[in-house]
Amino acid sequence: MTHEFLRTLASYLEPDEEFDIQTAGFTKCRFPVLAKRHVVRNDEVLHADLSSHEPIKR
């Protein structure tokens, strides 16, 4: 659902605009912390899991 919404949103952005969403939270206990980043630009949605050291993915 999130990616579908963000792909729809991408069509409303100007070619040089970028929409960046960063979220943080936790699971049922205090740790581990969950952190995500979604970037919408140039008609694509990029995703990164900020809880790890992995690069941002398409």
PDB file with SEQRES, HELIX, SHEET and CRYST1 records, atoms N, CA, C and O in Angstrom:
SEQRES   1 A   58  MET THR HIS GLU PHE LEU ARG THR LEU ALA SER TYR LEU          
SEQRES   2 A   58  GLU PRO ASP GLU GLU PHE ASP ILE GLN THR ALA GLY PHE          
SEQRES   3 A   58  THR LYS CYS ARG PHE PRO VAL LEU ALA LYS ARG HIS VAL          
SEQRES   4 A   58  VAL ARG ASN ASP GLU VAL LEU HIS ALA ASP LEU SER SER          
SEQRES   5 A   58  HIS GLU PRO ILE LYS ARG                                      
HELIX    1 AA1 THR A    2  ALA A   10  1                                   9    
SHEET    1 AA1 3 GLU A  18  PHE A  26  0                                        
SHEET    2 AA1 3 VAL A  33  ARG A  41 -1                                        
SHEET    3 AA1 3 GLU A  44  ASP A  49 -1                                        
CRYST1    1.000    1.000    1.000  90.00  90.00  90.00 P 1           1          
ATOM      1  N   MET A   1       0.815  -1.194   0.000  1.00  0.00           N  
ATOM      2  CA  MET A   1       0.000   0.000   0.000  1.00  0.00           C  
ATOM      3  C   MET A   1       0.856   1.254   0.000  1.00  0.00           C  
ATOM      4  O   MET A   1       0.567   2.197  -0.737  1.00  0.00           O  
ATOM      5  N   THR A   2       1.897   1.284   0.806  1.00  0.00           N  
ATOM      6  CA  THR A   2       2.753   2.471   0.881  1.00  0.00           C  
ATOM      7  C   THR A   2       3.387   2.778  -0.464  1.00  0.00           C  
ATOM      8  O   THR A   2       3.370   3.924  -0.913  1.00  0.00           O  
ATOM      9  N   HIS A   3       3.952   1.753  -1.117  1.00  0.00           N  
ATOM     10  CA  HIS A   3       4.614   1.985  -2.402  1.00  0.00           C  
ATOM     11  C   HIS A   3       3.617   2.417  -3.472  1.00  0.00           C  
ATOM     12  O   HIS A   3       3.934   3.262  -4.309  1.00  0.00           O  
ATOM     13  N   GLU A   4       2.424   1.848  -3.450  1.00  0.00           N  
ATOM     14  CA  GLU A   4       1.390   2.233  -4.410  1.00  0.00           C  
ATOM     15  C   GLU A   4       1.032   3.709  -4.229  1.00  0.00           C  
ATOM     16  O   GLU A   4       0.923   4.442  -5.212  1.00  0.00           O  
ATOM     17  N   PHE A   5       0.850   4.148  -2.992  1.00  0.00           N  
ATOM     18  CA  PHE A   5       0.549   5.549  -2.702  1.00  0.00           C  
ATOM     19  C   PHE A   5       1.689   6.453  -3.160  1.00  0.00           C  
ATOM     20  O   PHE A   5       1.446   7.490  -3.777  1.00  0.00           O  
ATOM     21  N   LEU A   6       2.929   6.070  -2.866  1.00  0.00           N  
ATOM     22  CA  LEU A   6       4.073   6.903  -3.231  1.00  0.00           C  
ATOM     23  C   LEU A   6       4.258   6.975  -4.746  1.00  0.00           C  
ATOM     24  O   LEU A   6       4.644   8.022  -5.266  1.00  0.00           O  
ATOM     25  N   ARG A   7       3.994   5.895  -5.453  1.00  0.00           N  
ATOM     26  CA  ARG A   7       4.068   5.924  -6.920  1.00  0.00           C  
ATOM     27  C   ARG A   7       3.015   6.868  -7.492  1.00  0.00           C  
ATOM     28  O   ARG A   7       3.278   7.582  -8.460  1.00  0.00           O  
ATOM     29  N   THR A   8       1.836   6.873  -6.902  1.00  0.00           N  
ATOM     30  CA  THR A   8       0.789   7.805  -7.327  1.00  0.00           C  
ATOM     31  C   THR A   8       1.220   9.237  -7.047  1.00  0.00           C  
ATOM     32  O   THR A   8       1.030  10.123  -7.880  1.00  0.00           O  
ATOM     33  N   LEU A   9       1.793   9.458  -5.890  1.00  0.00           N  
ATOM     34  CA  LEU A   9       2.270  10.787  -5.505  1.00  0.00           C  
ATOM     35  C   LEU A   9       3.366  11.285  -6.444  1.00  0.00           C  
ATOM     36  O   LEU A   9       3.448  12.485  -6.707  1.00  0.00           O  
ATOM     37  N   ALA A  10       4.198  10.399  -6.947  1.00  0.00           N  
ATOM     38  CA  ALA A  10       5.316  10.776  -7.818  1.00  0.00           C  
ATOM     39  C   ALA A  10       4.840  11.541  -9.050  1.00  0.00           C  
ATOM     40  O   ALA A  10       5.539  12.430  -9.536  1.00  0.00           O  
ATOM     41  N   SER A  11       3.667  11.205  -9.551  1.00  0.00           N  
ATOM     42  CA  SER A  11       3.163  11.876 -10.753  1.00  0.00           C  
ATOM     43  C   SER A  11       2.784  13.336 -10.499  1.00  0.00           C  
ATOM     44  O   SER A  11       2.633  14.101 -11.452  1.00  0.00           O  
ATOM     45  N   TYR A  12       2.628  13.732  -9.247  1.00  0.00           N  
ATOM     46  CA  TYR A  12       2.276  15.111  -8.913  1.00  0.00           C  
ATOM     47  C   TYR A  12       3.492  15.996  -8.651  1.00  0.00           C  
ATOM     48  O   TYR A  12       3.349  17.212  -8.525  1.00  0.00           O  
ATOM     49  N   LEU A  13       4.665  15.416  -8.568  1.00  0.00           N  
ATOM     50  CA  LEU A  13       5.872  16.192  -8.292  1.00  0.00           C  
ATOM     51  C   LEU A  13       6.436  16.783  -9.577  1.00  0.00           C  
ATOM     52  O   LEU A  13       6.339  16.179 -10.645  1.00  0.00           O  
ATOM     53  N   GLU A  14       7.022  17.957  -9.464  1.00  0.00           N  
ATOM     54  CA  GLU A  14       7.720  18.569 -10.593  1.00  0.00           C  
ATOM     55  C   GLU A  14       8.989  17.760 -10.869  1.00  0.00           C  
ATOM     56  O   GLU A  14       9.473  17.058  -9.982  1.00  0.00           O  
ATOM     57  N   PRO A  15       9.533  17.847 -12.086  1.00  0.00           N  
ATOM     58  CA  PRO A  15      10.728  17.051 -12.422  1.00  0.00           C  
ATOM     59  C   PRO A  15      11.913  17.247 -11.474  1.00  0.00           C  
ATOM     60  O   PRO A  15      12.673  16.306 -11.245  1.00  0.00           O  
ATOM     61  N   ASP A  16      12.083  18.427 -10.930  1.00  0.00           N  
ATOM     62  CA  ASP A  16      13.229  18.684 -10.046  1.00  0.00           C  
ATOM     63  C   ASP A  16      12.870  18.571  -8.559  1.00  0.00           C  
ATOM     64  O   ASP A  16      13.712  18.838  -7.702  1.00  0.00           O  
ATOM     65  N   GLU A  17      11.631  18.180  -8.247  1.00  0.00           N  
ATOM     66  CA  GLU A  17      11.202  18.046  -6.853  1.00  0.00           C  
ATOM     67  C   GLU A  17      11.509  16.660  -6.297  1.00  0.00           C  
ATOM     68  O   GLU A  17      11.599  15.677  -7.032  1.00  0.00           O  
ATOM     69  N   GLU A  18      11.668  16.613  -4.973  1.00  0.00           N  
ATOM     70  CA  GLU A  18      11.911  15.350  -4.277  1.00  0.00           C  
ATOM     71  C   GLU A  18      11.059  15.332  -3.017  1.00  0.00           C  
ATOM     72  O   GLU A  18      10.949  16.345  -2.327  1.00  0.00           O  
ATOM     73  N   PHE A  19      10.461  14.196  -2.716  1.00  0.00           N  
ATOM     74  CA  PHE A  19       9.652  14.021  -1.509  1.00  0.00           C  
ATOM     75  C   PHE A  19      10.336  12.954  -0.675  1.00  0.00           C  
ATOM     76  O   PHE A  19      10.481  11.814  -1.117  1.00  0.00           O  
ATOM     77  N   ASP A  20      10.753  13.314   0.519  1.00  0.00           N  
ATOM     78  CA  ASP A  20      11.559  12.432   1.370  1.00  0.00           C  
ATOM     79  C   ASP A  20      10.809  12.184   2.675  1.00  0.00           C  
ATOM     80  O   ASP A  20      10.489  13.128   3.398  1.00  0.00           O  
ATOM     81  N   ILE A  21      10.527  10.907   2.981  1.00  0.00           N  
ATOM     82  CA  ILE A  21       9.835  10.535   4.214  1.00  0.00           C  
ATOM     83  C   ILE A  21      10.772   9.669   5.039  1.00  0.00           C  
ATOM     84  O   ILE A  21      11.296   8.670   4.548  1.00  0.00           O  
ATOM     85  N   GLN A  22      10.980  10.050   6.285  1.00  0.00           N  
ATOM     86  CA  GLN A  22      11.794   9.244   7.193  1.00  0.00           C  
ATOM     87  C   GLN A  22      10.953   8.931   8.423  1.00  0.00           C  
ATOM     88  O   GLN A  22      10.335   9.821   9.007  1.00  0.00           O  
ATOM     89  N   THR A  23      10.935   7.668   8.808  1.00  0.00           N  
ATOM     90  CA  THR A  23      10.148   7.247   9.957  1.00  0.00           C  
ATOM     91  C   THR A  23      11.011   6.440  10.915  1.00  0.00           C  
ATOM     92  O   THR A  23      11.992   5.815  10.511  1.00  0.00           O  
ATOM     93  N   ALA A  24      10.639   6.463  12.171  1.00  0.00           N  
ATOM     94  CA  ALA A  24      11.341   5.660  13.179  1.00  0.00           C  
ATOM     95  C   ALA A  24      10.319   5.179  14.199  1.00  0.00           C  
ATOM     96  O   ALA A  24       9.349   5.874  14.502  1.00  0.00           O  
ATOM     97  N   GLY A  25      10.546   4.002  14.715  1.00  0.00           N  
ATOM     98  CA  GLY A  25       9.639   3.432  15.703  1.00  0.00           C  
ATOM     99  C   GLY A  25      10.293   2.235  16.348  1.00  0.00           C  
ATOM    100  O   GLY A  25      11.499   2.030  16.216  1.00  0.00           O  
ATOM    101  N   PHE A  26       9.507   1.450  17.040  1.00  0.00           N  
ATOM    102  CA  PHE A  26      10.067   0.267  17.687  1.00  0.00           C  
ATOM    103  C   PHE A  26       9.065  -0.869  17.595  1.00  0.00           C  
ATOM    104  O   PHE A  26       7.879  -0.655  17.342  1.00  0.00           O  
ATOM    105  N   THR A  27       9.562  -2.083  17.804  1.00  0.00           N  
ATOM    106  CA  THR A  27       8.695  -3.251  17.772  1.00  0.00           C  
ATOM    107  C   THR A  27       7.988  -3.371  19.114  1.00  0.00           C  
ATOM    108  O   THR A  27       7.924  -2.390  19.854  1.00  0.00           O  
ATOM    109  N   LYS A  28       7.462  -4.523  19.446  1.00  0.00           N  
ATOM    110  CA  LYS A  28       6.701  -4.700  20.688  1.00  0.00           C  
ATOM    111  C   LYS A  28       7.517  -4.366  21.927  1.00  0.00           C  
ATOM    112  O   LYS A  28       6.962  -3.934  22.937  1.00  0.00           O  
ATOM    113  N   CYS A  29       8.807  -4.559  21.859  1.00  0.00           N  
ATOM    114  CA  CYS A  29       9.652  -4.156  22.982  1.00  0.00           C  
ATOM    115  C   CYS A  29      10.383  -2.875  22.582  1.00  0.00           C  
ATOM    116  O   CYS A  29      10.174  -2.388  21.471  1.00  0.00           O  
ATOM    117  N   ARG A  30      11.203  -2.329  23.415  1.00  0.00           N  
ATOM    118  CA  ARG A  30      11.880  -1.072  23.114  1.00  0.00           C  
ATOM    119  C   ARG A  30      12.897  -1.202  21.986  1.00  0.00           C  
ATOM    120  O   ARG A  30      13.111  -0.251  21.235  1.00  0.00           O  
ATOM    121  N   PHE A  31      13.514  -2.351  21.863  1.00  0.00           N  
ATOM    122  CA  PHE A  31      14.543  -2.527  20.846  1.00  0.00           C  
ATOM    123  C   PHE A  31      14.244  -3.779  20.048  1.00  0.00           C  
ATOM    124  O   PHE A  31      13.651  -4.683  20.635  1.00  0.00           O  
ATOM    125  N   PRO A  32      14.571  -3.933  18.827  1.00  0.00           N  
ATOM    126  CA  PRO A  32      15.359  -2.998  18.033  1.00  0.00           C  
ATOM    127  C   PRO A  32      14.495  -1.861  17.483  1.00  0.00           C  
ATOM    128  O   PRO A  32      13.285  -2.007  17.307  1.00  0.00           O  
ATOM    129  N   VAL A  33      15.123  -0.769  17.225  1.00  0.00           N  
ATOM    130  CA  VAL A  33      14.444   0.381  16.641  1.00  0.00           C  
ATOM    131  C   VAL A  33      14.297   0.129  15.140  1.00  0.00           C  
ATOM    132  O   VAL A  33      15.228  -0.337  14.482  1.00  0.00           O  
ATOM    133  N   LEU A  34      13.141   0.438  14.622  1.00  0.00           N  
ATOM    134  CA  LEU A  34      12.895   0.330  13.191  1.00  0.00           C  
ATOM    135  C   LEU A  34      12.975   1.717  12.577  1.00  0.00           C  
ATOM    136  O   LEU A  34      12.383   2.661  13.103  1.00  0.00           O  
ATOM    137  N   ALA A  35      13.682   1.851  11.495  1.00  0.00           N  
ATOM    138  CA  ALA A  35      13.791   3.133  10.811  1.00  0.00           C  
ATOM    139  C   ALA A  35      13.746   2.884   9.308  1.00  0.00           C  
ATOM    140  O   ALA A  35      14.433   2.001   8.795  1.00  0.00           O  
ATOM    141  N   LYS A  36      12.946   3.655   8.622  1.00  0.00           N  
ATOM    142  CA  LYS A  36      12.776   3.505   7.173  1.00  0.00           C  
ATOM    143  C   LYS A  36      12.860   4.869   6.513  1.00  0.00           C  
ATOM    144  O   LYS A  36      12.580   5.898   7.129  1.00  0.00           O  
ATOM    145  N   ARG A  37      13.249   4.855   5.255  1.00  0.00           N  
ATOM    146  CA  ARG A  37      13.269   6.083   4.469  1.00  0.00           C  
ATOM    147  C   ARG A  37      12.716   5.762   3.087  1.00  0.00           C  
ATOM    148  O   ARG A  37      13.109   4.781   2.457  1.00  0.00           O  
ATOM    149  N   HIS A  38      11.802   6.603   2.630  1.00  0.00           N  
ATOM    150  CA  HIS A  38      11.247   6.497   1.281  1.00  0.00           C  
ATOM    151  C   HIS A  38      11.509   7.831   0.592  1.00  0.00           C  
ATOM    152  O   HIS A  38      11.197   8.891   1.134  1.00  0.00           O  
ATOM    153  N   VAL A  39      12.080   7.771  -0.596  1.00  0.00           N  
ATOM    154  CA  VAL A  39      12.345   8.977  -1.375  1.00  0.00           C  
ATOM    155  C   VAL A  39      11.629   8.839  -2.712  1.00  0.00           C  
ATOM    156  O   VAL A  39      11.796   7.844  -3.417  1.00  0.00           O  
ATOM    157  N   VAL A  40      10.835   9.843  -3.051  1.00  0.00           N  
ATOM    158  CA  VAL A  40      10.127   9.868  -4.325  1.00  0.00           C  
ATOM    159  C   VAL A  40      10.769  10.956  -5.166  1.00  0.00           C  
ATOM    160  O   VAL A  40      10.790  12.123  -4.776  1.00  0.00           O  
ATOM    161  N   ARG A  41      11.297  10.564  -6.333  1.00  0.00           N  
ATOM    162  CA  ARG A  41      11.884  11.542  -7.252  1.00  0.00           C  
ATOM    163  C   ARG A  41      11.960  10.926  -8.646  1.00  0.00           C  
ATOM    164  O   ARG A  41      12.123   9.715  -8.794  1.00  0.00           O  
ATOM    165  N   ASN A  42      11.843  11.762  -9.644  1.00  0.00           N  
ATOM    166  CA  ASN A  42      11.949  11.331 -11.042  1.00  0.00           C  
ATOM    167  C   ASN A  42      11.080  10.105 -11.343  1.00  0.00           C  
ATOM    168  O   ASN A  42      11.537   9.156 -11.980  1.00  0.00           O  
ATOM    169  N   ASP A  43       9.844  10.133 -10.887  1.00  0.00           N  
ATOM    170  CA  ASP A  43       8.884   9.038 -11.127  1.00  0.00           C  
ATOM    171  C   ASP A  43       9.335   7.689 -10.593  1.00  0.00           C  
ATOM    172  O   ASP A  43       8.930   6.657 -11.129  1.00  0.00           O  
ATOM    173  N   GLU A  44      10.152   7.665  -9.566  1.00  0.00           N  
ATOM    174  CA  GLU A  44      10.538   6.403  -8.941  1.00  0.00           C  
ATOM    175  C   GLU A  44      10.489   6.533  -7.429  1.00  0.00           C  
ATOM    176  O   GLU A  44      10.606   7.631  -6.885  1.00  0.00           O  
ATOM    177  N   VAL A  45      10.317   5.407  -6.758  1.00  0.00           N  
ATOM    178  CA  VAL A  45      10.268   5.354  -5.302  1.00  0.00           C  
ATOM    179  C   VAL A  45      11.473   4.557  -4.824  1.00  0.00           C  
ATOM    180  O   VAL A  45      11.636   3.389  -5.176  1.00  0.00           O  
ATOM    181  N   LEU A  46      12.316   5.198  -4.021  1.00  0.00           N  
ATOM    182  CA  LEU A  46      13.495   4.551  -3.461  1.00  0.00           C  
ATOM    183  C   LEU A  46      13.223   4.240  -1.996  1.00  0.00           C  
ATOM    184  O   LEU A  46      12.504   4.979  -1.324  1.00  0.00           O  
ATOM    185  N   HIS A  47      13.792   3.160  -1.509  1.00  0.00           N  
ATOM    186  CA  HIS A  47      13.526   2.703  -0.148  1.00  0.00           C  
ATOM    187  C   HIS A  47      14.839   2.331   0.530  1.00  0.00           C  
ATOM    188  O   HIS A  47      15.708   1.713  -0.085  1.00  0.00           O  
ATOM    189  N   ALA A  48      14.979   2.706   1.793  1.00  0.00           N  
ATOM    190  CA  ALA A  48      16.140   2.296   2.586  1.00  0.00           C  
ATOM    191  C   ALA A  48      15.674   1.896   3.975  1.00  0.00           C  
ATOM    192  O   ALA A  48      14.789   2.524   4.555  1.00  0.00           O  
ATOM    193  N   ASP A  49      16.275   0.854   4.491  1.00  0.00           N  
ATOM    194  CA  ASP A  49      16.047   0.428   5.870  1.00  0.00           C  
ATOM    195  C   ASP A  49      17.179   1.038   6.689  1.00  0.00           C  
ATOM    196  O   ASP A  49      18.313   0.563   6.628  1.00  0.00           O  
ATOM    197  N   LEU A  50      16.884   2.075   7.449  1.00  0.00           N  
ATOM    198  CA  LEU A  50      17.920   2.801   8.186  1.00  0.00           C  
ATOM    199  C   LEU A  50      18.392   2.054   9.421  1.00  0.00           C  
ATOM    200  O   LEU A  50      19.279   2.527  10.133  1.00  0.00           O  
ATOM    201  N   SER A  51      17.807   0.893   9.679  1.00  0.00           N  
ATOM    202  CA  SER A  51      18.252   0.070  10.801  1.00  0.00           C  
ATOM    203  C   SER A  51      19.508  -0.717  10.434  1.00  0.00           C  
ATOM    204  O   SER A  51      20.147  -1.324  11.294  1.00  0.00           O  
ATOM    205  N   SER A  52      19.852  -0.698   9.150  1.00  0.00           N  
ATOM    206  CA  SER A  52      21.036  -1.432   8.690  1.00  0.00           C  
ATOM    207  C   SER A  52      21.929  -0.492   7.885  1.00  0.00           C  
ATOM    208  O   SER A  52      21.618   0.688   7.720  1.00  0.00           O  
ATOM    209  N   HIS A  53      23.016  -1.017   7.398  1.00  0.00           N  
ATOM    210  CA  HIS A  53      23.967  -0.219   6.620  1.00  0.00           C  
ATOM    211  C   HIS A  53      23.809  -0.431   5.121  1.00  0.00           C  
ATOM    212  O   HIS A  53      24.682  -0.050   4.341  1.00  0.00           O  
ATOM    213  N   GLU A  54      22.698  -1.038   4.719  1.00  0.00           N  
ATOM    214  CA  GLU A  54      22.456  -1.303   3.303  1.00  0.00           C  
ATOM    215  C   GLU A  54      22.152   0.007   2.569  1.00  0.00           C  
ATOM    216  O   GLU A  54      21.521   0.897   3.139  1.00  0.00           O  
ATOM    217  N   PRO A  55      22.594   0.136   1.309  1.00  0.00           N  
ATOM    218  CA  PRO A  55      22.300   1.348   0.533  1.00  0.00           C  
ATOM    219  C   PRO A  55      20.822   1.423   0.161  1.00  0.00           C  
ATOM    220  O   PRO A  55      20.095   0.432   0.246  1.00  0.00           O  
ATOM    221  N   ILE A  56      20.401   2.582  -0.242  1.00  0.00           N  
ATOM    222  CA  ILE A  56      19.013   2.796  -0.639  1.00  0.00           C  
ATOM    223  C   ILE A  56      18.715   1.961  -1.884  1.00  0.00           C  
ATOM    224  O   ILE A  56      19.556   1.849  -2.776  1.00  0.00           O  
ATOM    225  N   LYS A  57      17.504   1.368  -1.943  1.00  0.00           N  
ATOM    226  CA  LYS A  57      17.121   0.467  -3.041  1.00  0.00           C  
ATOM    227  C   LYS A  57      15.929   1.020  -3.786  1.00  0.00           C  
ATOM    228  O   LYS A  57      15.151   1.808  -3.248  1.00  0.00           O  
ATOM    229  N   ARG A  58      15.795   0.601  -5.026  1.00  0.00           N  
ATOM    230  CA  ARG A  58      14.628   0.969  -5.837  1.00  0.00           C  
ATOM    231  C   ARG A  58      13.529  -0.001  -5.605  1.00  0.00           C  
ATOM    232  O   ARG A  58      12.456   0.130  -6.194  1.00  0.00           O  
TER     233      ARG A  58                                                      
END                                                                             
